[in-house]
Amino acid sequence: PPLLIPGCWWLGGWVVPGGGGPPPPRDPGDAIGSAGASPSRRPIIAVTWTLALLFAIAGIARSAAIAKDLHDNGGGFAHVKWRTSPVLAALREHVPRERMLYSNAPGAIYLLTGWPIVISIPAEYSASSRLPNEDYPQRLARMTDDLRAGRAVMVYLERYGSGRWYYPGGDQLKKRLGLHRLVHRSDGDIYDYVAPTSRP
């Protein structure tokens, strides 16, 4: 039996206010969707759905291209550009593994070469606050001692350094520390220290 509420009608599961009878039928133009839309609104709805479909197709195509690149070339440090790095190949060839490495890309070198000791070159600035690092002079002095004692070499990767402004550049460190460019490749350099010869 219908639920009787004073001043209301029970209609199809809804309590409809107004006791004078069922509500009048809706205007077909008030329906949601293009089928029930008024003729003036139908072109707008059609354009909206068309644009939404085009954006969806573009997103699917982009995702497919990214997935194919990851499948073919790998992602992150597993990308073919890292795996075939000329400077890392030269590192394996020219530098004994007992040497320590200082680098602006220590994580990449460790993962790709398994080098026993890889240390980050000192960051001149804090990446978060953009202020000078207070311990930069001390860390730079420690790196200088290791290089001049022959315990370490420096590997600078240009691809990695281009987006990390807080590290000093390879040429900047070469000039400041008096380093010798041991190896030059298209994607970076390896530096060691050679003491200057004194003339008699």
C-alpha positions as CSV (number, residue, x, y, z in Angstrom):
1,P,0.0,0.0,0.0
2,P,1.2,3.6,-0.6
3,L,2.9,5.4,2.3
4,L,0.5,8.2,3.3
5,I,2.2,11.4,4.4
6,P,0.1,14.5,4.9
7,G,0.4,16.8,2.0
8,C,2.5,14.3,-0.1
9,W,2.1,11.6,-2.7
10,W,4.0,8.3,-2.9
11,L,5.2,8.1,-6.5
12,G,7.5,5.4,-7.9
13,G,9.7,5.2,-4.8
14,W,9.9,9.0,-4.2
15,V,8.0,11.2,-1.8
16,V,6.6,14.0,-3.9
17,P,5.6,17.2,-2.0
18,G,2.2,18.6,-2.7
19,G,-1.0,16.8,-1.8
20,G,-2.9,18.0,-4.8
21,G,-2.0,15.1,-7.0
22,P,1.0,13.7,-8.9
23,P,3.6,16.2,-10.3
24,P,3.2,17.3,-13.9
25,P,5.2,15.3,-16.5
26,R,8.7,16.7,-17.2
27,D,9.4,18.8,-20.2
28,P,11.3,16.5,-22.7
29,G,13.7,19.4,-23.2
30,D,14.8,19.1,-19.6
31,A,16.1,15.5,-20.1
32,I,19.8,14.8,-19.6
33,G,21.7,13.8,-22.7
34,S,21.6,14.8,-26.3
35,A,18.6,12.7,-27.2
36,G,16.3,14.7,-24.9
37,A,18.1,18.1,-25.3
38,S,16.5,21.0,-26.9
39,P,17.5,21.5,-30.6
40,S,19.5,24.6,-29.7
41,R,21.7,22.7,-27.2
42,R,22.4,19.6,-29.3
43,P,25.3,21.0,-31.3
44,I,27.1,22.1,-28.1
45,I,26.7,18.7,-26.6
46,A,27.9,17.0,-29.8
47,V,31.0,19.2,-29.9
48,T,31.7,18.5,-26.2
49,W,31.6,14.8,-26.7
50,T,33.7,15.0,-29.8
51,L,36.4,16.9,-28.0
52,A,36.3,14.5,-25.0
53,L,36.7,11.6,-27.4
54,L,39.7,13.2,-29.2
55,F,41.5,13.9,-25.9
56,A,40.9,10.3,-24.8
57,I,42.3,9.0,-28.1
58,A,45.4,11.3,-27.9
59,G,46.0,10.1,-24.3
60,I,45.8,6.5,-25.3
61,A,48.2,7.1,-28.2
62,R,50.7,8.9,-26.0
63,S,50.5,6.1,-23.4
64,A,51.1,3.5,-26.1
65,A,54.2,5.4,-27.4
66,I,55.7,5.6,-23.8
67,A,55.0,1.9,-23.2
68,K,56.7,1.0,-26.5
69,D,59.8,3.2,-25.7
70,L,60.1,1.6,-22.2
71,H,59.8,-1.9,-23.7
72,D,62.4,-1.2,-26.4
73,N,64.9,1.0,-24.6
74,G,64.2,0.7,-20.9
75,G,63.4,3.4,-18.4
76,G,65.4,5.5,-15.9
77,F,69.0,4.3,-15.5
78,A,68.1,1.1,-17.5
79,H,67.5,3.2,-20.6
80,V,69.7,2.4,-23.6
81,K,71.4,5.8,-23.4
82,W,72.7,5.0,-19.9
83,R,73.6,1.3,-20.7
84,T,75.6,2.4,-23.8
85,S,77.3,5.4,-22.2
86,P,80.7,6.0,-23.8
87,V,82.1,7.6,-20.7
88,L,81.1,4.7,-18.5
89,A,82.6,2.3,-21.0
90,A,85.9,4.3,-20.8
91,L,85.7,4.2,-17.0
92,R,85.7,0.3,-17.1
93,E,88.6,0.4,-19.5
94,H,90.9,3.0,-18.1
95,V,90.4,3.2,-14.3
96,P,91.3,0.5,-11.8
97,R,88.4,-0.6,-9.7
98,E,90.3,0.0,-6.5
99,R,90.1,3.7,-7.2
100,M,87.4,5.7,-5.5
101,L,85.1,7.7,-7.8
102,Y,83.7,11.1,-7.2
103,S,80.8,12.0,-9.5
104,N,77.8,14.2,-10.1
105,A,75.8,10.9,-10.9
106,P,76.9,8.5,-8.2
107,G,73.7,6.5,-8.2
108,A,73.8,5.9,-12.0
109,I,77.4,4.8,-11.9
110,Y,76.9,2.5,-9.0
111,L,73.9,0.8,-10.5
112,L,75.4,0.5,-14.0
113,T,78.9,-0.5,-13.1
114,G,78.8,-2.0,-9.6
115,W,81.8,0.2,-8.7
116,P,82.8,-0.5,-5.1
117,I,83.1,3.1,-3.9
118,V,81.2,6.0,-5.6
119,I,80.9,9.3,-3.8
120,S,78.9,12.4,-4.7
121,I,80.9,15.5,-5.6
122,P,80.1,18.3,-3.1
123,A,77.0,20.2,-3.8
124,E,77.8,23.9,-3.7
125,Y,74.1,24.8,-2.9
126,S,71.2,23.2,-1.2
127,A,68.7,21.9,-3.7
128,S,65.8,22.6,-1.4
129,S,66.7,26.0,0.2
130,R,68.9,27.2,-2.7
131,L,71.3,28.6,-0.1
132,P,75.1,27.9,-0.1
133,N,76.0,24.6,1.7
134,E,78.0,25.4,4.8
135,D,80.1,22.2,4.6
136,Y,81.0,22.7,0.9
137,P,84.6,24.0,1.5
138,Q,85.4,21.0,3.9
139,R,83.9,18.4,1.5
140,L,85.7,20.0,-1.5
141,A,89.0,19.9,0.5
142,R,88.5,16.2,1.3
143,M,87.8,15.4,-2.4
144,T,90.9,17.4,-3.4
145,D,93.1,15.4,-1.0
146,D,91.8,12.0,-2.4
147,L,92.4,13.2,-6.0
148,R,95.9,14.5,-5.4
149,A,96.9,11.4,-3.5
150,G,95.8,9.2,-6.4
151,R,93.1,7.5,-4.4
152,A,90.3,8.7,-6.6
153,V,89.2,10.1,-10.0
154,M,86.3,12.3,-10.9
155,V,83.6,11.2,-13.4
156,Y,81.4,14.0,-14.7
157,L,78.4,13.1,-16.8
158,E,77.0,16.0,-18.8
159,R,73.5,14.5,-19.3
160,Y,73.1,14.3,-15.5
161,G,74.7,17.6,-14.7
162,S,72.5,19.7,-17.0
163,G,69.5,19.6,-14.7
164,R,71.4,19.8,-11.4
165,W,72.5,23.4,-11.0
166,Y,73.5,22.9,-7.4
167,Y,76.6,20.9,-8.4
168,P,79.7,22.8,-9.7
169,G,80.4,22.1,-13.3
170,G,83.1,19.8,-14.6
171,D,85.2,22.5,-16.2
172,Q,84.8,24.6,-13.0
173,L,86.2,21.9,-10.9
174,K,89.0,21.2,-13.3
175,K,90.2,24.7,-13.2
176,R,89.8,25.1,-9.4
177,L,91.5,21.9,-8.4
178,G,94.1,21.7,-11.2
179,L,92.7,18.5,-12.6
180,H,93.9,16.6,-15.7
181,R,91.3,15.4,-18.2
182,L,92.1,11.7,-18.5
183,V,89.2,10.7,-20.8
184,H,86.8,12.8,-22.9
185,R,83.7,11.3,-24.4
186,S,80.5,12.7,-26.0
187,D,78.5,12.4,-22.7
188,G,81.1,13.3,-20.1
189,D,84.7,13.3,-18.9
190,I,87.0,11.5,-16.4
191,Y,89.5,13.6,-14.5
192,D,92.5,12.6,-12.4
193,Y,95.3,14.7,-10.9
194,V,98.7,15.1,-12.3
195,A,101.2,17.1,-10.3
196,P,102.7,20.0,-12.3
197,T,106.3,19.5,-13.3
198,S,108.8,22.0,-11.9
199,R,111.4,23.4,-14.3
200,P,115.0,23.4,-13.1
